[in-house]
Amino acid sequence: MIDNWREKIRQFAGKRMGKVALLGASVVAFVIPLAGCGTTGANGGGKSNTIVIGGKNFTEQDIMADMLADLIQKDTNLKVVKKRWLDSNVLWNAEKNGDVDVYVEYTGTGLVNILHDPVNTDPDKVFQTVKQQFEQKYHITWLNPIGFQNTYAMAMTQKEAKQLGVTTVSQMAAKSKNLVLGTEQDFISRSDGLSAMNKVYGTDFKSVKSMEIGLKYKALVSGDVDVIDAFSTDGNIPANHLVLLKDDKHLFPPYYACPIIRDSVLKAHPELKAVLNKLSGKITDEDMQKLNEQVDLDHKNAADVAKTWLEQNGLL
């Protein structure tokens, strides 16, 4: 199953809990309408003028689905259908089976959760591996990386990090005997979580507090804990003036975001490659943090946030 620990946690990283809860019950209902909606699925391989864009069930994916749709609608004569807030496993199978044409996937997810390859921390090697293997096994093309990566990170308040002179995980680890870590139980119990960090960095925290995902940021800002685990594009990072510590020993694998599209769709509509690659290298981690913040914390509509960013950057 692709819906692993990372995917489950990422669903709840923002504050749109109500939408996730409501849509969680409708994931199964989405599976039936998906069938036959793809570019080639409905007509046995014939050309269609409708592109089905998918998205996973967290805010960042909602924003990216809107961006893909906006670009396609501006630069082509194609129609767009959006199928979003889908469970990761449901979405991947929909793309693989031809019921979704394109969505934004992460290189680390492609490598570990779909291809079931060992973790690799070299971003270029991971990208080349997923690009080649997806083409060979699934006839799916990875387009250019968008720029940001949604990977694991260790976060502190800017104030405490500055006081301690900490900018890297190694520096934090050297002071960890006096620090309290706040994290969810999964990170504590998994072999690739806290125990891996202890092994690679030699962390030995004063204490470790297990807490619900939604409470970590509050605990950090209030001073109840000194360090938390986070995701590098969380909207809570700029909102709470946090700093992400550099993973200087490359513990965490790369999760660069890229559009992935079925080869049959590109063959039918080759113009889509250039259209979607307009996002290539355009969105930084900091940009994505702010976009997520606008939706999760400022309660703006994802479609409006996506459109505004595209307009401000000359893509619409």
C-alpha positions in Angstrom: 0.0 0.0 0.0 1.2 3.4 -0.9 -0.8 5.1 1.8 2.1 4.8 4.2 3.2 6.6 7.3 4.5 9.7 5.5 1.3 10.0 3.4 -1.0 9.6 6.3 0.8 12.2 8.4 1.0 14.7 5.5 -2.8 14.6 5.2 -3.1 16.2 8.6 -0.2 18.6 8.5 -2.5 21.5 7.7 -5.6 22.6 9.4 -8.2 21.6 6.9 -9.2 18.7 9.0 -12.9 19.2 8.4 -12.5 18.8 4.6 -10.2 15.7 5.0 -12.7 14.1 7.4 -15.6 14.8 5.1 -13.9 13.6 2.0 -12.3 10.6 3.6 -15.7 8.9 3.6 -16.1 9.7 -0.1 -12.8 8.3 -1.3 -14.5 5.0 -2.3 -17.3 6.9 -4.1 -14.6 8.7 -6.2 -13.3 5.4 -7.5 -16.4 4.6 -9.5 -16.7 7.9 -11.3 -13.0 7.8 -12.2 -13.5 4.8 -14.4 -13.8 5.9 -18.1 -12.9 9.5 -17.5 -9.3 9.4 -18.7 -8.1 10.6 -22.1 -7.9 7.1 -23.5 -9.9 5.0 -21.0 -13.3 5.9 -22.3 -12.8 5.1 -25.9 -10.4 2.2 -26.0 -7.3 4.3 -26.8 -8.8 7.0 -29.0 -8.1 10.7 -28.6 -10.2 12.8 -26.2 -10.2 16.5 -25.6 -10.6 16.1 -21.8 -7.7 15.8 -19.4 -8.3 14.4 -16.0 -6.1 15.9 -13.3 -5.7 14.2 -9.9 -4.7 15.3 -6.5 -4.0 13.7 -3.1 -5.9 14.5 0.0 -3.8 17.4 1.4 -3.7 21.1 0.8 -0.5 21.2 -1.3 -1.9 18.8 -3.8 -5.1 20.7 -4.1 -3.1 23.8 -5.0 -1.0 22.0 -7.5 -4.0 20.4 -9.2 -5.4 23.9 -9.7 -2.2 25.1 -11.2 -2.0 22.3 -13.7 -5.6 22.9 -14.7 -5.1 26.6 -15.1 -2.1 26.2 -17.3 -3.8 23.6 -19.5 -6.9 25.7 -19.9 -4.9 28.8 -20.7 -2.5 27.3 -23.2 -4.6 24.6 -25.0 -8.1 24.0 -26.2 -8.4 21.0 -23.9 -11.1 20.6 -21.3 -10.1 19.7 -17.7 -11.7 17.5 -15.1 -10.2 17.6 -11.6 -10.4 14.6 -9.2 -8.9 15.7 -6.0 -8.6 14.8 -2.3 -8.0 11.2 -3.3 -6.2 8.7 -1.1 -2.6 8.3 -2.4 -3.1 4.6 -3.3 -6.4 5.3 -5.0 -4.8 8.1 -7.1 -1.8 6.1 -8.2 -4.0 3.2 -9.3 -6.3 5.6 -11.1 -3.3 7.0 -13.1 -1.8 3.5 -13.7 -5.2 2.3 -15.0 -5.9 5.3 -17.2 -8.6 6.9 -15.1 -6.5 9.9 -14.2 -4.1 11.4 -16.8 -1.8 13.6 -14.7 -1.0 14.6 -11.1 1.9 15.8 -9.0 3.9 13.0 -7.4 7.0 13.1 -5.2 10.3 11.4 -6.2 10.7 9.7 -2.8 7.2 8.3 -3.0 7.8 7.0 -6.5 11.1 5.4 -5.5 10.2 3.8 -2.2 6.4 3.3 -2.2 5.7 2.6 -5.8 8.8 1.0 -7.1 9.7 -0.5 -3.7 13.4 0.4 -4.2 15.7 1.1 -1.3 15.9 4.6 0.0 18.4 6.8 -1.8 19.4 10.3 -0.6 20.9 11.5 -4.0 18.1 13.7 -5.6 19.4 13.4 -9.1 19.8 9.6 -8.9 16.3 9.3 -7.4 14.8 11.4 -10.2 16.6 9.5 -12.9 15.5 6.1 -11.4 11.8 7.0 -11.2 11.9 8.6 -14.6 13.4 5.5 -16.3 11.5 2.9 -14.3 8.1 4.5 -14.6 8.6 4.8 -18.3 9.5 1.1 -18.7 7.0 -0.4 -16.2 4.0 1.9 -16.4 4.4 4.0 -19.6 4.2 7.1 -17.5 6.5 10.1 -18.0 8.0 12.2 -15.2 8.1 15.8 -16.3 10.6 18.3 -14.8 10.8 18.9 -11.1 8.7 21.9 -10.0 11.4 23.0 -7.6 10.2 22.4 -4.1 10.4 19.1 -2.1 8.1 18.0 0.6 10.5 16.1 2.7 11.0 15.4 6.4 12.7 18.1 8.5 13.5 19.1 12.0 12.1 22.4 13.1 12.9 24.9 15.9 11.7 28.4 16.7 14.0 31.0 15.1 14.6 32.5 18.6 15.8 29.3 20.2 17.8 28.2 17.2 19.6 31.6 17.2 20.2 31.5 20.9 21.8 28.0 20.6 23.7 28.8 17.4 22.0 25.9 15.7 21.4 25.7 11.9 22.0 22.0 11.2 20.7 18.8 12.6 24.3 17.9 13.7 24.5 21.0 15.7 21.2 20.4 17.3 22.2 16.8 18.0 25.3 18.0 19.9 23.0 19.9 22.3 20.1 17.4 22.3 20.7 16.2 25.9 19.2 19.6 27.0 16.4 19.6 24.4 12.9 18.1 24.4 11.6 16.6 21.2 7.9 16.8 20.3 6.6 14.2 17.8 3.9 11.8 17.0 4.1 8.1 18.1 4.8 6.8 14.6 8.0 8.8 14.4 9.1 7.4 17.7 8.3 3.8 17.0 9.4 3.4 13.3 12.9 2.2 12.5 13.3 5.0 9.9 12.2 7.7 12.4 13.7 8.7 15.7 15.9 5.6 16.0 17.4 6.3 12.6 18.2 9.9 13.6 19.7 8.7 16.9 21.9 6.4 14.9 23.0 8.8 12.1 23.2 12.0 14.2 23.8 10.7 17.7 20.7 12.5 19.1 20.0 11.8 22.8 17.1 14.1 23.8 16.5 15.1 27.4 13.0 13.8 26.8 10.6 12.8 24.0 7.0 13.9 24.2 4.5 11.9 22.1 1.6 14.1 20.9 -1.0 14.4 18.2 0.2 15.8 15.0 -1.9 19.0 15.3 -0.4 19.8 18.7 3.3 19.8 17.7 3.4 23.4 16.5 1.6 24.8 19.5 3.9 22.9 21.8 7.0 24.3 20.0 5.8 27.9 19.9 4.7 27.8 23.6 8.1 26.3 24.7 6.8 23.0 25.9 9.2 21.3 23.5 12.3 22.5 21.8 12.3 20.6 18.5 9.7 18.9 16.4 9.6 16.8 13.2 7.9 18.6 10.3 7.5 18.6 6.5 9.6 21.1 4.6 6.6 22.9 2.9 4.2 23.1 5.9 2.4 26.4 6.1 2.9 26.5 9.9 6.7 27.1 9.3 6.4 30.8 8.1 3.3 31.4 10.2 5.1 30.5 13.4 8.5 32.0 12.4 10.2 28.6 12.6 13.5 27.5 11.1 14.2 24.2 9.4 17.5 22.6 10.4 19.7 21.5 7.5 19.9 17.7 7.2 23.6 17.8 6.8 24.1 14.1 6.9 21.3 13.4 4.4 19.2 11.2 6.6 15.9 12.1 5.0 15.3 11.0 1.3 14.4 13.6 -1.3 10.7 14.2 -2.2 10.8 16.6 -5.1 7.4 17.4 -6.7 7.0 16.6 -10.4 4.0 16.3 -12.7 3.6 12.7 -13.9 1.6 12.0 -17.1 0.6 8.9 -19.0 2.5 8.4 -22.3 -0.7 7.9 -24.2 -1.9 11.3 -23.2 1.4 12.9 -24.3 1.2 11.1 -27.6 -2.3 12.4 -28.2 -1.5 15.9 -26.9 2.3 16.5 -27.1 1.8 20.2 -26.4 1.1 19.3 -22.7 4.8 18.7 -22.0 5.8 22.3 -22.7 2.7 23.6 -21.0 3.2 21.7 -17.7 7.0 22.2 -17.8 6.4 25.9 -17.4 6.4 25.1 -13.7 9.9 23.6 -13.9 12.1 25.0 -11.1 9.6 27.8 -10.4 8.3 27.0 -6.9 10.8 26.9 -4.0 10.2 25.3 -0.6 9.6 28.7 0.9 7.1 29.6 -1.9 5.1 26.4 -1.2 5.1 27.0 2.5 3.5 30.4 1.9 1.0 29.0 -0.5 0.0 26.3 2.0 -0.2 28.9 4.7 -2.7 31.0 2.7 -5.0 28.0 2.5 -4.5 26.2 5.8 -4.2 29.2 8.1 -5.6 32.2 6.2 -8.5 30.0 4.9 -8.2 31.2 1.3 -9.6 29.1 -1.5 -6.9 26.9 -3.1 -8.0 27.7 -6.6 -7.7 31.4 -5.9 -4.3 31.0 -4.3 -3.0 28.9 -7.3 -4.4 31.4 -9.8 -2.9 34.4 -8.1 0.6 32.8 -7.9 0.5 31.9 -11.6 -0.6 35.5 -12.5 2.1 37.1 -10.3 4.7 34.9 -11.9 3.7 35.6 -15.5 2.3 32.2 -16.2 -1.3 33.2 -16.7 
